[in-house]
């Protein structure tokens, strides 16, 4: 009679060990592929926002959306077309890496807020009936307040971008991944001390967030989009007098040890 022989325990353990080894090798690659897909989708969102913004500015003498009277330009979202406001109806508000708002539609706030949260949900202030939420923020220096003379942080309104057709527009961000719907970075603003902190008062730290392995995505005033290195943020022309050779740039003398530990391994600019 023929005798069936199965795998021995040693053989099974060897097979399991080989499978575990292969998984350990493949998982980082799979994560990178998945993250690459999220980044491409995020860039696609920003391309659509470029179309929305370019259509608006073309019919508004090159100017971006209006801002509230007497303020540094808050609540700009109330002036965009109604069909684009709602976080429920317009998925372009969300990077695929940050789709869950810090405050849900029932008004319940999450216990923590980190770089993978979306901001919102904000209601009232003549916003969408669904409220607003998202994972991108506008460069506040693109907005011209009706009566205020300075932006948040004290920068003169004269140093804001009057129209979208500015010189060097390919280095002027107008819309970027962020932890708030508006931001006014300064050259002296430091990155967050801890990688997953969610800063609201530090405008550069609102956008210096590691959502895409050392990069984030931005839309520029020449209607281009691209990924931006985290340390590159300090070299972009946020407003007319922004010092692109400031203390957090190589030209300004920043040292590797000056950066918080979480951001040190990333490319310098």
Protein Blocks (a to p, Z undefined) as FASTA:
>chain_A
ZZdddddfklmmmmmmmmmmmmmmmmmmmmmmmmmmmmmmmmmmmmmmmmmmmmmmmmng
opacdddehiahiaklmmmcfklmpmklmmklpcfklmbcfbdfkopacfbdcfkbcedj
deejiiafkbpadjbdcdfklpccfkbcbdehhiafklpcfbfkbghklmccfbdcdfbf
bdcddfklccdfbfkbccfklmmlmmmccfkgoiacdddfkopacdddfklmmmpcfblm
lcfkbfkbfknopafklpcfklmmpccZZ
